[in-house]
């Protein structure tokens, strides 16, 4: 931001009159206002950029969570299938052991 400039007297001007007059002072004020407006526009653009970055990050996080849940469901489904297969194998082994242990008829 611009620094404040004191009103200066120039040689040859009356004691109460500032150099440059009112139109020049108004030009400086308008220039300062334009500078401030540009600074605010720049800061607003930075905020918008950060906001959209945050939105994208949040979306990626949510998508990642959904993908993780989907993978966990698949793993759970696979574990259940493996458990059923193991139970079937154990049942067959028990049936074979029962046949071996039976006395001949």
Secondary structure, DSSP 8 states (H G I E B T S, - for coil): ----------TTS-TT--TTHHHHHHHHHHHHHHHHHHHHHHHHHHHHHHHHHHHHHHHHHHHHHHHHHHHHHHHHHHHHHHHHHHHHHHHHHHHHHHHHHS---
